[in-house]
């Protein structure tokens, strides 16, 4: 039974999520390519031999392949990147639908469309979730009690849920912060739920000086607690606010990822934090077990990651192609064939080394060998 549970939560749900995100990414390439008159020969979900497929009226072969770990869109003339190649034998009809024969701006738009589709998908998914389910926000729970604070003196403990203050109902942690901030050095009566029973606590928030955005110094109260990540609620907002919050959350998460990678590069954070497919599969399974809402939020976050990674200027990735197009725009002509070939070989080697590294990180951090030993015994 444990084996089947593992297969469902840590294999199937991961592959479903990956398939959706890859389809969205490749659909971005496909849609913009077709709008620019490029003939798309193959749209494949997965790699390897075809399991099932059909050919549409435009001549595109849509197929599902055996290895469900990615996908691709094959466009006519996509790999004819030799600037010195003789295309005099190409018919006018083929030249009109060839990717290589399109303007630089069109080729760049087609390549960039994949990552952009992942960002757009994340925004749409988040906006829908925010509008239907609500924006995730910390409830008035206590995650950490700061040592030496008023909360510690009053007897607050991690895991407490604050139900009311002075008889005023408190729902969100932000409500708690606002109420306490407005009452420095004032005795407050808290009703707290702890382990299923009600506890009454009296605390006097410490008064501290705080400089506001307007530069004015104000006296505010500080209780000395931090929110509990396990106590999360969903706050419903309007469709307009949901769309705005989705865009803001997408940009915020993108910035967090970039900041974390910068810290890893500079050495202020360890590269052991980088996770690979096993770690992603683990988190996907955990999110699915918690519930559909968490699973969909994780899918949006992963879509942002996929879009951002593909924009990195590494040959073999979309960002590498865009870097070549930038050089072409500056030089007025493409890089020489040999330079492009060596760059793609280097990019492939770099991607493979990175995959090996993050997978080894997963194996060590997740104790994979020990896990499978227990699973099979």
QUIGICOR-V721660 format. One record per residue. N is the residue number from 1. RES is the residue in one small letter. SS is DSSP state (@ for helix, = for strand, . for the rest). PHI is phi in whole degrees, 0 to 359 (* if undefined). Layout:
[[N;RES;SS;PHI] [N;RES;SS;PHI]]
//
This chain:
[[1;x;.;*] [2;x;@;296] [3;x;@;296] [4;x;@;291] [5;x;@;296] [6;x;@;298] [7;x;@;300] [8;x;@;289] [9;x;@;281] [10;x;@;250] [11;x;@;236] [12;x;@;296] [13;x;@;294] [14;x;@;293] [15;x;@;293] [16;x;@;297] [17;x;@;298] [18;x;@;298] [19;x;@;298] [20;x;@;298] [21;x;@;292] [22;x;@;293] [23;x;@;300] [24;x;@;298] [25;x;@;299] [26;x;@;290] [27;x;@;295] [28;x;@;299] [29;x;@;301] [30;x;@;298] [31;x;@;298] [32;x;@;290] [33;x;@;298] [34;x;@;294] [35;x;@;291] [36;x;.;259] [37;x;.;78] [38;x;.;271] [39;x;.;281] [40;x;=;261] [41;x;=;276] [42;x;=;219] [43;x;=;236] [44;x;=;244] [45;x;=;260] [46;x;=;100] [47;x;=;240] [48;x;=;88] [49;x;=;300] [50;x;=;285] [51;x;=;265] [52;x;=;207] [53;x;=;192] [54;x;=;206] [55;x;=;247] [56;x;.;273] [57;x;.;294] [58;x;.;277] [59;x;.;89] [60;x;.;276] [61;x;=;270] [62;x;=;268] [63;x;=;212] [64;x;=;250] [65;x;=;250] [66;x;=;294] [67;x;=;262] [68;x;=;276] [69;x;=;239] [70;x;=;150] [71;x;=;176] [72;x;=;198] [73;x;=;240] [74;x;=;256] [75;x;=;256] [76;x;.;296] [77;x;.;79] [78;x;.;297] [79;x;.;261] [80;x;.;273] [81;x;.;263] [82;x;.;284] [83;x;.;296] [84;x;.;261] [85;x;.;292] [86;x;.;269] [87;x;.;252] [88;x;.;295] [89;x;.;277] [90;x;.;281] [91;x;.;289] [92;x;@;298] [93;x;@;295] [94;x;@;291] [95;x;@;297] [96;x;@;290] [97;x;.;249] [98;x;.;274] [99;x;.;300] [100;x;.;295] [101;x;.;273] [102;x;.;282] [103;x;.;297] [104;x;@;303] [105;x;@;297] [106;x;@;291] [107;x;@;297] [108;x;@;296] [109;x;@;295] [110;x;@;296] [111;x;@;292] [112;x;@;288] [113;x;@;296] [114;x;@;298] [115;x;@;299] [116;x;@;299] [117;x;@;300] [118;x;@;294] [119;x;@;293] [120;x;@;297] [121;x;@;299] [122;x;@;297] [123;x;@;296] [124;x;@;297] [125;x;@;296] [126;x;@;295] [127;x;@;299] [128;x;@;296] [129;x;@;293] [130;x;@;296] [131;x;@;284] [132;x;@;268] [133;x;.;268] [134;x;.;122] [135;x;=;275] [136;x;=;295] [137;x;=;214] [138;x;=;290] [139;x;=;285] [140;x;.;283] [141;x;=;253] [142;x;.;257] [143;x;.;266] [144;x;=;223] [145;x;=;255] [146;x;.;289] [147;x;.;297] [148;x;.;80] [149;x;.;270] [150;x;@;294] [151;x;@;295] [152;x;@;295] [153;x;@;295] [154;x;@;277] [155;x;.;99] [156;x;.;293] [157;x;.;227] [158;x;.;301] [159;x;.;99] [160;x;.;297] [161;x;=;239] [162;x;=;277] [163;x;=;269] [164;x;=;201] [165;x;=;228] [166;x;.;53] [167;x;.;85] [168;x;=;270] [169;x;=;300] [170;x;.;237] [171;x;.;251] [172;x;=;258] [173;x;@;297] [174;x;@;296] [175;x;@;299] [176;x;@;300] [177;x;@;299] [178;x;@;296] [179;x;@;296] [180;x;@;290] [181;x;@;300] [182;x;.;281] [183;x;.;226] [184;x;.;292] [185;x;.;55] [186;x;.;241] [187;x;=;292] [188;x;=;238] [189;x;=;258] [190;x;=;254] [191;x;=;253] [192;x;=;239] [193;x;=;262] [194;x;=;227] [195;x;.;54] [196;x;.;83] [197;x;=;236] [198;x;=;270] [199;x;=;232] [200;x;=;256] [201;x;=;232] [202;x;=;245] [203;x;=;223] [204;x;=;243] [205;x;.;303] [206;x;=;291] [207;x;=;269] [208;x;=;228] [209;x;=;272] [210;x;=;232] [211;x;=;268] [212;x;.;283] [213;x;.;296] [214;x;.;274] [215;x;.;86] [216;x;.;275] [217;x;=;274] [218;x;=;233] [219;x;=;270] [220;x;=;234] [221;x;=;264] [222;x;=;227] [223;x;.;277] [224;x;.;100] [225;x;=;232] [226;x;=;242] [227;x;.;296] [228;x;.;262] [229;x;.;295] [230;x;.;275] [231;x;.;253] [232;x;=;239] [233;x;=;238] [234;x;=;235] [235;x;=;258] [236;x;.;291] [237;x;.;224] [238;x;.;288] [239;x;@;304] [240;x;@;295] [241;x;@;294] [242;x;@;295] [243;x;@;296] [244;x;@;297] [245;x;@;295] [246;x;@;295] [247;x;@;296] [248;x;@;297] [249;x;@;293] [250;x;@;295] [251;x;@;294] [252;x;@;296] [253;x;@;292] [254;x;@;300] [255;x;@;294] [256;x;@;298] [257;x;@;296] [258;x;@;297] [259;x;@;296] [260;x;@;297] [261;x;@;295] [262;x;@;298] [263;x;@;292] [264;x;@;293] [265;x;@;295] [266;x;@;280] [267;x;.;92] [268;x;.;282] [269;x;.;228] [270;x;.;277] [271;x;@;290] [272;x;@;293] [273;x;@;285] [274;x;.;292] [275;x;.;249] [276;x;.;245] [277;x;@;298] [278;x;@;293] [279;x;@;294] [280;x;@;297] [281;x;@;298] [282;x;@;298] [283;x;@;295] [284;x;@;300] [285;x;@;296] [286;x;@;296] [287;x;@;295] [288;x;@;295] [289;x;@;291] [290;x;@;291] [291;x;.;157] [292;x;@;298] [293;x;@;300] [294;x;@;297] [295;x;@;298] [296;x;@;289] [297;x;@;296] [298;x;@;294] [299;x;@;298] [300;x;@;297] [301;x;@;297] [302;x;@;291] [303;x;@;296] [304;x;@;296] [305;x;@;301] [306;x;@;297] [307;x;@;297] [308;x;@;292] [309;x;@;300] [310;x;@;291] [311;x;.;270] [312;x;.;297] [313;x;.;286] [314;x;.;248] [315;x;.;308] [316;x;.;93] [317;x;.;260] [318;x;@;301] [319;x;@;297] [320;x;@;294] [321;x;@;297] [322;x;@;295] [323;x;@;295] [324;x;@;298] [325;x;@;294] [326;x;@;296] [327;x;@;298] [328;x;@;297] [329;x;@;294] [330;x;@;287] [331;x;@;280] [332;x;.;86] [333;x;.;202] [334;x;.;291] [335;x;.;296] [336;x;.;297] [337;x;@;304] [338;x;@;296] [339;x;@;297] [340;x;@;293] [341;x;@;298] [342;x;@;294] [343;x;@;295] [344;x;@;293] [345;x;@;295] [346;x;@;296] [347;x;@;298] [348;x;@;297] [349;x;@;297] [350;x;@;296] [351;x;@;295] [352;x;@;297] [353;x;@;296] [354;x;@;295] [355;x;@;297] [356;x;@;296] [357;x;@;296] [358;x;@;290] [359;x;@;292] [360;x;@;296] [361;x;@;304] [362;x;@;298] [363;x;@;300] [364;x;@;286] [365;x;@;292] [366;x;.;266] [367;x;.;51] [368;x;@;299] [369;x;@;300] [370;x;@;294] [371;x;@;298] [372;x;@;292] [373;x;@;297] [374;x;@;291] [375;x;@;296] [376;x;@;269] [377;x;.;254]]
//
